[in-house]
Amino acid sequence: MKPFDSNYKKRTQKDYSLSLKLQIVQEIEQGLLTTTGALNKYGIQAASTVRTWLKKYGNFDYQYSIQQGMSKTPEQRILELEQQVKLLEKQKNRAEYLADRAD
């Protein structure tokens, strides 16, 4: 059993500068690094730390991302597409109304 290393210090997200966080997010979004690659390159302890940065500082809208692990049934997909059609029809009608009103 190894003796406890008294020099070890657990890092937190506050230990990383904003510029480093933004650089890591940019490299991941450009495809230069994967999340795991960023962990290894920069010595980050957990993938959740990088995912938090991606959600906070990234350009991708994670609220509308599709979960990869769960596939949808055809019925669910049909309902989803019907909702999208209704939304697009409402947007189209609104745009036509505003165009007529502007004339």
C-alpha positions as CSV (number, residue, x, y, z in Angstrom):
1,M,0.0,0.0,0.0
2,K,1.4,3.4,-1.0
3,P,1.6,6.2,1.5
4,F,-0.8,9.1,1.0
5,D,0.8,11.8,-1.2
6,S,0.3,15.1,0.7
7,N,1.1,17.1,-2.4
8,Y,-1.9,15.8,-4.3
9,K,-4.6,18.5,-4.8
10,K,-8.0,17.7,-6.3
11,R,-8.8,20.1,-9.1
12,T,-12.2,21.8,-9.5
13,Q,-13.7,23.6,-12.5
14,K,-12.7,26.9,-10.9
15,D,-9.0,25.9,-11.3
16,Y,-9.3,26.2,-15.1
17,S,-9.1,29.6,-16.7
18,L,-11.9,30.8,-18.9
19,S,-9.6,31.0,-21.9
20,L,-8.5,27.4,-21.4
21,K,-12.2,26.3,-21.2
22,L,-13.0,28.2,-24.4
23,Q,-10.0,26.8,-26.2
24,I,-10.9,23.2,-25.3
25,V,-14.6,23.8,-26.4
26,Q,-13.4,25.3,-29.7
27,E,-11.0,22.4,-30.3
28,I,-13.8,19.8,-29.6
29,E,-16.3,21.6,-31.8
30,Q,-13.8,21.9,-34.7
31,G,-13.2,18.2,-34.5
32,L,-9.5,18.5,-33.5
33,L,-10.1,16.7,-30.2
34,T,-12.6,14.3,-28.7
35,T,-13.9,14.7,-25.1
36,T,-11.6,11.8,-24.1
37,G,-8.7,13.4,-26.0
38,A,-9.2,16.7,-24.1
39,L,-9.2,14.8,-20.8
40,N,-5.8,13.2,-21.7
41,K,-4.2,16.3,-23.3
42,Y,-5.2,18.8,-20.5
43,G,-5.3,16.5,-17.5
44,I,-8.9,17.0,-16.7
45,Q,-10.3,14.5,-14.3
46,A,-13.9,13.9,-15.5
47,A,-15.7,13.9,-18.8
48,S,-18.6,15.6,-17.2
49,T,-16.5,18.7,-16.6
50,V,-15.9,19.0,-20.4
51,R,-19.5,18.3,-21.2
52,T,-20.5,21.1,-18.8
53,W,-18.2,23.5,-20.6
54,L,-19.6,22.4,-24.0
55,K,-23.1,23.1,-22.8
56,K,-22.1,26.4,-21.2
57,Y,-19.7,27.8,-23.8
58,G,-20.4,25.7,-27.0
59,N,-22.4,26.7,-30.1
60,F,-24.4,23.5,-30.2
61,D,-27.9,23.6,-28.7
62,Y,-27.9,20.6,-26.3
63,Q,-31.4,21.1,-25.2
64,Y,-32.6,19.8,-28.6
65,S,-30.0,17.1,-29.1
66,I,-31.3,13.5,-29.6
67,Q,-30.3,10.9,-27.1
68,Q,-28.2,8.3,-29.0
69,G,-29.0,5.4,-26.7
70,M,-32.7,5.4,-27.2
71,S,-34.2,4.8,-30.6
72,K,-37.7,6.0,-31.3
73,T,-40.6,3.8,-32.5
74,P,-42.1,4.6,-35.9
75,E,-45.2,5.9,-34.1
76,Q,-43.2,8.3,-32.0
77,R,-41.3,9.5,-35.0
78,I,-44.6,10.1,-36.9
79,L,-46.0,12.1,-34.0
80,E,-42.8,14.1,-33.8
81,L,-42.9,14.9,-37.5
82,E,-46.6,15.8,-37.4
83,Q,-45.8,18.3,-34.6
84,Q,-43.0,19.8,-36.7
85,V,-45.4,20.1,-39.7
86,K,-47.9,22.0,-37.5
87,L,-45.2,24.3,-36.2
88,L,-43.9,25.0,-39.7
89,E,-47.5,25.7,-40.9
90,K,-48.0,28.2,-38.1
91,Q,-44.7,29.9,-38.9
92,K,-45.6,30.1,-42.6
93,N,-49.1,31.5,-41.9
94,R,-47.5,34.1,-39.5
95,A,-44.9,35.1,-42.1
96,E,-47.6,35.4,-44.8
97,Y,-49.7,37.6,-42.4
98,L,-46.8,39.8,-41.7
99,A,-45.9,40.1,-45.4
100,D,-49.6,41.0,-46.3
101,R,-49.7,43.5,-43.4
102,A,-46.4,45.1,-44.6
103,D,-47.8,45.7,-48.1
